[in-house]
């Protein structure tokens, strides 16, 4: 479990991260990262989206638990006030924990890179 202060609960928080954050995807996950001012939130927070396309309720909960376990140490590396939404893709149901971890780390690193000017 994530600490209460680290969990996203309101749909408005999810929507803000998805609409206003940086998006990066890999084979099993898509990451939406919203970097905000530290004064607005005391700690980095995370939320998970695992749709029915991933599998039945047992599979979805298993994927969510595995992702939560992988995100927990990564939240400490994010700046305070960050909002992270991890969306599992259907391939996450069959992926190993190592693959999920690699995809999650790579997507998060990509989302943290500064944007290039157009």
N, C-alpha and C positions, 0 to 999 in steps of 0.2 A: 504494500500500500504506500501511496504517497502521503506525505503530511498534509493536513487540511489546508495549510497556507499555500501548498504547491499544486492544488487541484483546480482545474477549471470546472465550473458547475453551471453557469448561466449560458443560455444559448447566444446571448448578445456578445459574450466574451469569445465564443467560438467563431461567430460571424465576423467580429472585428479582426481576428487573427487571419481568417481565411480571405477576407476581402482586402485587408490592408497590409498583410504581411508578405514576406518573400516566400516563394514556393520553390521547392526542389523535390524531384522524384527519383526514385530508383526502382528496381524490379519488384520489391515487395511493399514499399511504403512511399507515401508522399508526405512531406513535412511542410508546414506553414509556420513561419517564424515572424513574429511581430516584435520589433525592438522599440521599446518606449522609454520615456524618461524615468530614471530611478525613483523620483519623488512620488510617482503614481502608484506603484505597487512595491511592497517590501521584498518580495522574492520572485524568482522565476517560477512560472506556473505552466502546467502541461495538461492537455486533454487528449482523448483518443476517440477516433471515429472508426468503427468496425461495422460495415453494413452487412446486410443479409447475403450479398454477393460473395462474401468470404466463406460462408457456410452456415450450418445450423447454430442454435444458441450455444451448444457445448463448444463447438469449434471457435465461435466468435469470442466467447469468454476466455478460452485458452490463449488465443492470439492476443487479446487485451492484456491478460496477466503477463505474458512473455514480453510484450512491448513495455509495459509499466516497469518491469524488472530492469529492462535495458535503459530506459530513460532516466531512472532514479539517479544514477551517478553523473549523467550528462547535465542535469539541471544545475548542479553546482558550478559548472563551467560557463553557464550563460550569464549575461549581465542581469543585474536586478531589474525588475520591471518587464522582463521578456515574457512573451506568451507563445507557447509552443503547442501546435495541434498536429498530431500524428494520425494520418489516415491510412489504414491497412488496405492493401489491394488484395484481390482474390488469391494471388500467388503466395501470400503470407500464411495461408492455412497449411500448406505443404512444406514451407521453408523450414530449415533447421534454425536453431537459435543463433548459430554463428553467422548464417546468411542474413538473418534479420538484424543482428548487431552491426554487421558490415554495411548493409544498406542504410540503416538508420544513421550511423556515424557519417557516412559519405554524403547523405542528403542534408544532414545538419551542417556539415562543413561547407557544403555548397550554398546553403541558404545564408550562412554567416558572412560569406564573401561580400565585399562592397560591390555595389552595382556599377557597371561601366556606363559612362555617358554615351548617349546616342548621337 
